[in-house]
């Protein structure tokens, strides 16, 4: 109306352009978070583009290949992902730097997109370069967990020496982020203890302002499969316990197999353990750990088989006690979650853990380790149980209680409690709104963090020369080897 003051438009009202940088957009918890964050921000009216150094259409989430998201593969033409299955961190950093140089300098791609903000996760080494080459964009770094605590193989002095510069770069480069988010309060505590100086610098007078907690989410909207596929019983309605994790030793899937073996022989006749999860034949640990789990099942006298296609997975004979499923597609994963009696989530000190939320959302109780992220998501006795990974017998007891002791009404109450908890606290809408709020805050800030960007750019030249030389050597060696085996397609 005439005479009324026009409301001032804030940054929160304005659609933003957000660029995501992620090293390898495959299948895993970190990748699921990136996809959910991108879709959530896109649904809020923002333009989203994801740049990654690798995305295999046969081994990624649906949204990354069906056109839902604008995914662009860059920075993958010089440096391989590893050299003779080694130097993975060096190659990852060089690939990220190559990606940034390609989109910000060698092409006009970044200038054309004109992002307001960047969402970078997993790898922080490229933040100084990103700030230097595109200073107008604000940077949100999402720390899933300190990489220096995840790195394995520090038994020898030279391996420890090799990691020193990378550990230093991780902390230093994170200081260039305008905001740092973590996936749980557990991870926030670990980050504070790992880098107290970084926490003190970012928090200032407010100790709680150093890092933002942004919980990963699950899609709480009803899916078609919830009304159709859930009515089709798997394996003729045979009961089964379910473990979903990547085939990595730190996930401790062996705990689920040992606890299942503790059930009586008669109980196991009616109940199967299904071990499903991310598997990539390019990753030696995936291949090796799957082999170790098969050997463990054999040693415990458990009949087992491995399914590599959906058809063979659904045709497994009834007498099989342990079924291994490799690289499970979303459809089968949803069918498994809708049909299982209990989700067995074994990782200790898991940074967050998205699978327990997916299980609770469809009314499945969760048995998880009493450390890390699940402590913040699973409510003891209400939506599931938290037990010590060191007490295998206690896990067996919970399995037996769910299968034979709890009444239908008790299980129904637990199911409803789980659904309510996820919908009220861990939905994709809540996560996207939280990220949007943080980005609005950093966009309103007039100061830029970090320093020494030109020095880093100079150092990049030397690293690039070394990386290019190593890449050419590796490519020469690989060209003389037979073609690698490609993972099975579902």
N, C-alpha and C positions, 0 to 999 in steps of 0.2 A: 504494500500500500504506500501511497505517497506520504512523505513525511517521516516514514519509519527508517530507522538506521539499518543499513545493510549489514548483516552479520559477517564478521571477518572470517575468511576461510583459513582453517588451520591445516597443518601438515597431515593430520589424521583424516581430513576430508578428501585429500588429494590422492589420486591413484599413483602409485609408485612403479618404477621399473626396477626390478631386482634381478641381479645375475647371481646364479649359484655356481660355485666351483667345487667339483668333487673328483677325486682321483680315479675311481673305478666304479661305475654305476652298475654293479652286479646285483647279487641277491644276498642280503644280510641285514642285520639290524640297523646299521648306519645308513645303508642305502634306502631302507624302508622309511627312516626318519626324513631323509632328504626329499624323497618323493612326496611324502605326506605334507611336509612343510611347503614344498613348491605348489602342490595342488591346493592346499589350504589358503595360501596367500593369493593364488590365482583366483580362487573362488571369492575372495574379498575384493576383487576388482583390479588387482595389480597385474602388470605384465611381468612374466617370469621366463627367463631363459637359463637353461642348465648347460654349462660347459664341463666336459669330462674328457679324460685321456683315454678312456676305454668304456665301451658299452656294446656288449654282444647281444643282438636281438633275440638270440635263443637262450640267453641266460641273464635276464633282467626282469624287473617288475613290469606288469602290463602297461602302466601309465607311461613308462619310458619308451615304449615301442608302438603304442596304438594311436599316437597323435594327441593324447591328452596334454602332454608336456612337450615343449620345444627343447629337444635334447640335441646338442651339437658336440661331436667328437673332434677335439683339437689337441695339438701338442703330442702326437703319438708317432711321428714320422722319423724321429732321430734316435731317441733313447728307448731301449727295451724296458720291460717291467722288471727284469732282473738280468744279471749276467752270470750264466752257468749256475742258476738257482741261488745266487748270492748277490750282495750289495743292493738289496731291495729298497732300503731307505734312501740310499744315494740316488738310485734310479727314479724313485718316486718324487724326490725333490726336483731333480733335473727335468722330469716330465712336467711337473707343475710350473716351473719357471719357463719352460718352452711354451706351454699353453698360454701363459700370461703374455709373453713376448709376441706370440703369434696373433692373439686377438687384439692386443693394445698397440702394437708397433708394426708388425709385418703386414697386417691387414687393417682395414678401417672398421672392422666388425664391432668392436667395443664403442667406437665413436658413433657409429650408426645407431646402436642400441641406446646409448646415452643413459646408463643405469644411474639411479639415485643411490642405490646401496648394493652391497655384495653380501652374500651368505656363503661363508667358506667353512668347511669342516674337515676333520681328520688331520690335515697337514697345514701347518701355519707358516712354513718356511717362505712361502711366496708373498706373504702379507706386506713386507717392506717394499718389494718390487711393485706390487699392485698399487700401493699407496703412492709411490713415486711416479708411476706411469699413468695413473688415473686418479689424481689427488681430489677431485670433486666428489668421488663416490665414497660413501661411508661403509665401514666394514664391520660386520657381525661375525665373529668366529665362534663356532660351536665346538666345544671340546668334549668329545665322547669320553676321553680318559687320557691322562698323560702318556704319550708314546714311550717315554723313557722307562715307564713302569711296565709297559707291554712288551718291550723288546726282549727277545730271548737270546741265548747263546753268549753269555758274558763270562763263561768259565775260565777263559784264558786271558792273559794280560793284554795281548794284542787286540782281542775282541773288545775288551773294555776301553782300550785306547781309541779304537776305531769309532766307538759310540760317543766319545767325549764331545767332539765338535757338533754332532747332531743334537745331543742333549742340550748344549748351550744355545744352539740356534732355535730350538723349540721354544724355550722361555723368552729369549730376546725377540724373536719374531712375533710372538703373541702380544707383545707390548704395543704393536702397531695397530691392533684392532680397536675400533671405537667402542665396542662392547664385546664381552666374552660371556657366552651362555654355556651351561653344563646341563647334563641330562637328569641329574638327581641331586638331592642334598648330600647323599653319600659321596658322589663324585666331587661335589663342591668342597667337602671336607678334605678329600685326598689332594685336590689341586692346591688348596691353601697350605697343606703341610708340605707339599712337594716344592712349591714356589712361594714361600712366605714374602719375599721382597716384592714379587709381582702383585700379590694380593694386597699388601700394604700400600703400594703405589696407586693401585686402582681404587681401593676403598677410601683412602684419605681419612677423614674424620669419622666416616660411617663405615664400620667394619662389615656391614651386611651389603654394602654397595659394590663390592669387588666383582662378584660374578652373579649372573642371573640364572636362576633355575627354570628351565623350560622342559617339562616332561614330554617325552615322545608320546605319540597318540595312536589311537586306533580309529578306524572309520566306524562311527556309531550308526550310520544310516542303514536301514534294512536293505539286505541284498536279495537278489532273485533266488539265490541258492538257499537262503534261509527258509523259504517257503516251499521249495521244490526238492532240492537235493537232500535236505535233511530228512525227508520222508522215505528215502531209499536206503535201507540198512546195508552197511558194508559187511561183506563176508557172512551173509545170511543172518546178520544180527548178533554175531559173536562179540562178546565183551572184549574190550582191549584198553590197555593203559598206553598213554601217548607221551613220547619225548620228541620235542622239536628243537633242534639246535644245529649249528654248523658242525661239520665233522672236524673238530679241533680239540686237542687234548685239554685245553683250559676249560672247556665246557663240561668235562667230567661225566660224559654220557655213560661211562662204565659204572657209575654209581647206580643208575637206573637198572642196568642189567643185573648187578649184584643183588639189589633189593628185590627185584622180581624173582630171582633164583631162590630167595629166601622163603617164598610162598610154598605151601605144601604142593606136592605133585598133583593131588586131586584138584586143588584150586587152579593150578596152571592149565589143567585140561580144558577149562571153560574160559580162560582169559589169556589173551595174547599181549605181548609188549611190542609196540610199533615204534621203531627208532627212525625218525624222519628228519631231514634237514638239508641245509645248503651243502653242495658238493660240486667241486670243480676239478676236473682231471688235470688242469694246469697247476694246481696247488699240491705240492708233494705231501704236505701234512694231511690234507683231506684224504688222499689215497692211502697213506700210511696208517692213519687213525682208524679208518673204516676196516682195514685189514686187522688191526689190533683188537677191535671190538668183536669181529667175527671169531677170532681166536679165543677171546675171553668167553663168548657164548659157548663155543665148542668145549672149552675146558670145564665149564660148569654143567655140561651135559644137556644144554638147551638146544633143541632143534631150531635151525634158523635158515633163512635164505635172504638174498638181496634182489630187489626188484628195480629194474632200470627203465621200465616203461609203465604207463598207467594200466595198460591191459594186463601185464603180468602181475602188477601189484594187486589188482582186484581178483585175480584167479589163484591166489596163494591157497594151498590146501589147508584144511582145518587143523591138521596136526602140527603145523609150524608154530613154534612158541615165540620166537623173536623174528620180526620182519624188519629188515633195513630198507628204507626208501631213500633214494638219492635224488637231490635237487627236485623237491616236490613242487609241482605247479600250484597256483593259487586255488584252482577248483578243487583239487584233491585235498589240499590243506584244509579248506573250509569243511569239506565232507568229513575229514578226520576229526576236526574240532567239534563238529556237531554230534558225532557219534560216540566219542570216547567217554569213559566213566571218570577219568582222572588225568590231568596234565601233570607230568613229572618233570619239574624244571630243576636241573642239577647244578648249574654253575655256581661256584662260591665267589663272593665279592663281585658279582655281576654289576656292571656300571648302572644299568637300569633293568632291562629285560622286557621286551615288548610282548613276547608270547604269552606270559601270564595274563596280560590284559586282554589279548585276543580270546583266550580261553574263558575268562570270567564274563566277557561280553556275551558269549553264547550260553552262559549258565553252567560252565564246567568248573568244578572246584580245582584248586591248584595245590600241589605239594612242592614246595621250593626250599632252597637253602636259606638259613636264617641269617644271612649276611647280604650286604649290598642293596641294590635297588628293590628287590622283591619285598624287603621289609617295609618299604614305603607304599607298596601297591597291594600286597596280600594281607588281609586282616586275619590273624590267628583265630581259628574256631568259627569265623563268620563267612569268609570267602575261600578259606583253604587252611593250610597248615605250613608252618615254618619249622624245619628240623635241621640239626647239625649234619653237614656232609660226612663228618667223622663217625656218626652213629648210623651205620647202614641198617641195623636192625629196626631202628625207629621208623625208617622209611618203609620197611616191609610191613610194620604194624599199621601204618596209615593206609597203605594199599589194601591190606586185608580188611580194615574197618570200612573203607568205602565199598568194597566188593561184597561184604557179608554182614557187617554189623549195623551200619547206619540205616535208619528207617527211611522210607520214601519221603515222608514229610520233612525229615531233617535235611535230606539232600535237596528237596525243593526249596526250603528256606535258604540254604547256602547258595543255591543257584540264583535266586532272586536278589540276594544281597550282593553277589558278584556283578550282576547286570547293572544294578543301581549305582554301585561304586564307580564302575567304568564310565557310564553315561554322564554322571555328575562331575567327574574329575579329570578324565583322560580322553576326551573326545577331540577330534581333529579341529573342531570349531574353536575350542578353548586354546589349543596350541597355536593356531594361526593368529588368534587375537593377541595372545601373549607376545609372539614374535613381532606383530605389527606395532604393538605398543613400544617395544624396545627400539625398533627401527625409527619410529617417530621421535623418540627421545634423542637418539644419536644424530638424527638429521637436524634437530633443533640446536644441537651443540655447535659452538663456533671454534672449538679447539680440536686439533689433530694430535693423536698420541704418537709415541715412538720418535726415533731419530736415526741419523746415519743412512738414510736411504741412498744418497749418491755413492757412499762407500760400498754399500751392498751391491749396487749396480755394477761397480767396478769389479768386485769380487765375482759377480755372476759371469763376467767374461771368461775368467780363468776356469771356473767350474764348467762352463759351457764347452770350452775347448777339451777339458779332461773328459767330460761326459761324451762328447762326440767321438773322441778317440776310442773310449771303451765300447761305445755303441757299435762302431765300425768293426772292432775286434770281435764282439759278440755275434754280430750279424754274419761275419765271415765264418766263424765256427759253426753257427747254427745252420748255415747254408750247406754245410757238408754233412749234416745229420739227417736221418730220416724224419719225415713229417710227424709231429706229435699226434697222439690219439685225441680226438675231439670228444667231449663228454656227450653222453647219450641224450637224445631229445625225447621229451615226454609227449 
